[in-house]
């Protein structure tokens, strides 16, 4: 067994997937004996710990990002990880809801930002967002989830609004940075494992 194949097997097994599971991306990495698989494994493992986020929060960020990206394997993994670290069914449902709500918000507000037409800013959005009023996971963490999803979805207006809100709440820049870093690495992992 080649080193690349061994690293892929270890990565897959750490995500609770059979070591012989393959996707087109994994096949290409394996066939080309890509050194990147070592980076991928290290990067994925780095999503599981943080000096600024609890393990429960990491799990919930993982759930939200994996759902946002339509990745069942990673959704299952981070759901189990979140549960093992104290997340309730309600917490996990809220992470899923955040992914769905932010998908609509990111498209809508990105459109407003791109067009920069005053008229579109005057027309009511008519997007119901009651979950943001009193989130189960707390206002600060829901904002953090919203920021992470918005960063993945590329909504500049949303990222700026959520980051500003978090700073005003007293959230540290390190905490914000870690949430986005973890979201980016989950997204990268999901490009080859899905």
C-alpha positions as CSV (number, residue, x, y, z in Angstrom):
1,X,0.0,0.0,0.0
2,X,1.4,3.4,-1.0
3,X,1.9,6.2,1.6
4,X,-0.9,8.2,-0.1
5,X,-3.3,5.3,0.1
6,X,-2.4,4.8,3.7
7,X,-3.0,8.5,4.6
8,X,-6.4,8.5,2.7
9,X,-7.4,5.4,4.6
10,X,-6.4,7.0,8.0
11,X,-8.3,10.2,7.1
12,X,-11.4,8.3,6.0
13,X,-11.4,6.1,9.1
14,X,-11.1,9.2,11.4
15,X,-14.3,10.5,9.8
16,X,-16.0,7.1,10.4
17,X,-15.9,6.1,6.7
18,X,-14.5,2.8,5.4
19,X,-10.9,3.1,4.4
20,X,-11.6,1.9,0.9
21,X,-14.3,4.5,0.2
22,X,-13.4,6.6,-2.8
23,X,-14.7,9.7,-4.7
24,X,-13.5,11.0,-8.0
25,X,-11.3,13.6,-6.1
26,X,-9.8,10.9,-3.8
27,X,-9.1,8.7,-6.8
28,X,-7.2,11.4,-8.5
29,X,-5.2,12.3,-5.4
30,X,-4.4,8.6,-4.9
31,X,-3.5,7.9,-8.5
32,X,-1.2,10.9,-8.6
33,X,0.4,10.0,-5.3
34,X,-0.4,13.6,-4.2
35,X,1.5,14.9,-1.2
36,X,-1.6,17.1,-0.6
37,X,-3.4,14.2,1.2
38,X,-1.1,14.7,4.2
39,X,-2.1,18.4,4.3
40,X,-5.7,17.4,4.0
41,X,-5.5,15.0,6.9
42,X,-3.7,17.5,9.1
43,X,-6.1,20.3,8.1
44,X,-9.1,18.2,8.9
45,X,-7.7,17.1,12.2
46,X,-7.1,20.8,13.1
47,X,-10.9,21.4,12.8
48,X,-11.4,19.3,15.9
49,X,-9.7,21.6,18.4
50,X,-9.4,25.3,19.2
51,X,-8.1,27.6,21.9
52,X,-11.1,29.9,21.3
53,X,-14.0,27.6,20.7
54,X,-15.4,24.7,22.7
55,X,-15.6,21.2,21.2
56,X,-19.4,21.6,21.2
57,X,-19.2,24.8,19.3
58,X,-16.7,23.2,16.8
59,X,-19.2,20.4,16.3
60,X,-22.1,22.8,15.7
61,X,-20.0,24.9,13.2
62,X,-19.2,21.6,11.5
63,X,-22.8,20.6,11.3
64,X,-23.8,24.0,9.9
65,X,-21.0,24.2,7.3
66,X,-21.5,20.5,6.2
67,X,-25.2,21.1,5.8
68,X,-24.6,24.3,3.9
69,X,-22.3,22.4,1.6
70,X,-24.7,19.5,1.2
71,X,-22.2,17.0,2.6
72,X,-23.8,14.0,4.3
73,X,-20.6,12.3,5.4
74,X,-19.3,15.4,7.2
75,X,-22.8,16.3,8.5
76,X,-23.0,12.8,10.1
77,X,-19.4,13.1,11.5
78,X,-19.9,16.6,13.0
79,X,-23.4,15.7,14.4
80,X,-21.8,12.8,16.2
81,X,-18.9,15.0,17.3
82,X,-21.3,17.7,18.6
83,X,-23.4,15.2,20.5
84,X,-20.3,13.6,22.1
85,X,-19.4,17.1,23.3
86,X,-22.8,18.0,24.9
87,X,-24.9,19.3,22.0
88,X,-28.6,18.6,22.2
89,X,-30.9,17.7,19.4
90,X,-32.2,21.3,19.6
91,X,-28.6,22.8,19.3
92,X,-28.0,20.6,16.2
93,X,-31.3,21.5,14.7
94,X,-30.5,25.2,15.1
95,X,-27.1,24.7,13.4
96,X,-29.0,23.1,10.5
97,X,-31.5,26.0,10.5
98,X,-28.8,28.5,10.4
99,X,-27.3,27.0,7.3
100,X,-30.7,27.1,5.6
101,X,-31.5,30.7,6.7
102,X,-28.1,32.0,5.8
103,X,-28.3,30.4,2.3
104,X,-31.3,32.6,1.5
105,X,-29.8,35.7,3.2
106,X,-26.5,35.3,1.5
107,X,-28.0,35.1,-2.0
108,X,-30.4,38.0,-1.3
109,X,-28.0,40.4,0.4
110,X,-25.2,39.5,-2.1
111,X,-27.6,40.5,-4.9
112,X,-28.3,43.8,-3.2
113,X,-24.6,44.4,-2.7
114,X,-23.7,43.5,-6.3
115,X,-26.3,45.6,-7.9
116,X,-25.8,48.6,-5.6
117,X,-29.3,49.9,-6.6
118,X,-31.0,52.1,-4.0
119,X,-34.4,50.7,-5.1
120,X,-33.5,47.2,-4.0
121,X,-32.6,48.4,-0.6
122,X,-36.0,50.0,-0.2
123,X,-38.0,46.9,-1.1
124,X,-38.7,44.7,2.0
125,X,-36.8,41.5,2.0
126,X,-39.8,39.4,3.2
127,X,-37.4,36.7,4.6
128,X,-38.7,35.4,7.9
129,X,-35.8,35.2,10.4
130,X,-37.4,34.6,13.8
131,X,-34.8,32.1,14.8
132,X,-32.3,35.0,15.0
133,X,-34.3,36.8,17.6
134,X,-33.8,34.3,20.4
135,X,-31.5,31.4,19.3
136,X,-31.2,28.4,21.6
137,X,-27.4,28.4,21.2
138,X,-27.3,32.1,22.3
139,X,-27.1,35.3,20.2
140,X,-23.3,35.5,20.1
141,X,-22.9,31.9,18.9
142,X,-25.7,32.2,16.4
143,X,-24.0,35.3,15.0
144,X,-20.7,33.3,14.8
145,X,-22.4,30.5,12.9
146,X,-24.0,33.0,10.6
147,X,-20.6,34.6,10.0
148,X,-19.0,31.3,9.2
149,X,-21.7,30.3,6.8
150,X,-21.6,33.7,5.1
151,X,-17.9,33.5,4.7
152,X,-18.2,30.1,3.0
153,X,-21.0,31.5,0.8
154,X,-19.0,34.6,-0.2
155,X,-21.5,37.3,1.0
156,X,-19.3,40.3,1.8
157,X,-22.2,42.4,3.1
158,X,-23.3,39.6,5.5
159,X,-19.7,38.8,6.7
160,X,-19.2,42.5,7.5
161,X,-22.5,42.8,9.3
162,X,-22.0,39.6,11.4
163,X,-18.4,40.4,12.2
164,X,-19.4,44.0,13.3
165,X,-22.2,42.6,15.5
166,X,-19.8,40.1,17.1
167,X,-17.2,42.7,17.8
168,X,-19.9,44.9,19.4
169,X,-20.9,41.9,21.6
170,X,-17.3,41.6,22.8
171,X,-16.3,38.5,20.8
172,X,-12.6,38.4,20.2
173,X,-11.1,38.5,16.8
174,X,-9.3,35.2,17.5
175,X,-12.6,33.5,18.2
176,X,-14.1,34.9,14.9
177,X,-10.9,33.9,13.0
178,X,-11.0,30.4,14.3
179,X,-14.7,29.9,13.4
180,X,-14.0,31.0,9.8
181,X,-10.7,29.0,9.6
182,X,-12.6,25.8,10.7
183,X,-15.4,26.5,8.2
184,X,-12.9,26.9,5.4
185,X,-11.1,23.6,6.3
186,X,-14.4,21.7,6.5
187,X,-15.3,23.1,3.1
188,X,-11.9,22.0,1.7
189,X,-12.3,18.4,3.1
190,X,-15.8,18.2,1.6
191,X,-14.5,18.9,-1.9
192,X,-13.0,15.4,-1.9
193,X,-15.0,13.5,0.7
194,X,-18.7,13.6,0.2
